[in-house]
């Protein structure tokens, strides 16, 4: 995905209508780098989402808090796929320590998403973010022992 978080925020702020914002989320989801078919497996499935969501993580660099984590993701629901794209824009390519320090919920709040997502979708976003942070905790703890 080539859309930066700053670009997403700027575009969201230009859109006044929530139908337009939802359409934009769907477009973001369409721009996700494809998740390989074999990665649509139980190990990558995010628990706690009403829709099917998969996240695949790849580490770059040595173990520890400075390890960079890269994510691919997918969902079987269009808007949720857009929410995956937003989460990846927030976290993918950052160090484990930066991921743990970043409050995605503040970003979702700033975009107005917190007030416009159904409780089920909000729970799914929470599960997705917790999965990413769990991967970051694991990568950070995997320092040279």
C-alpha positions, 0 to 999 in steps of 0.5 A: 500500500502506498498511501501514507497515514498523513495522506489518509488523515488529510483525505479523511478531513477533506470528506464531510459526508460519512458515505464518502468516508466509507467509500474512501475506506473501501478504496484504501482496502482495494489498494492493499498489497495482496495477501498470498492465498496460503496466508489465509490460514488459521495462524494468521486469522485475527480472533475477535473479528466478526468478519474474516481478518488475516494479518501476516507479519514479517520481521526486518532486522535483528531481534529486540525493540528496534526490529521492524515489523511489516504486515500484510492483511486481508478481510472478506468485508470491504469496509473491514478491509479498509480498516485493515489498510488503515491499521497497516498505514499506522503500524507496518514498517515501524519498529516494535518499540514504535508500534507499542508506543503508538495509540491507534485508537487516538487516530481512529478517534481523530478520524471520527471512526470511533463514533461511526463504527458498529460495536462489532467493527469496533471490537474487530479493530481492537482485536486487530490492533491487539494482534499487531501489538502482541506481535510487537511485544513478541519481537521486542522480547526476542532480544539476544538471550 
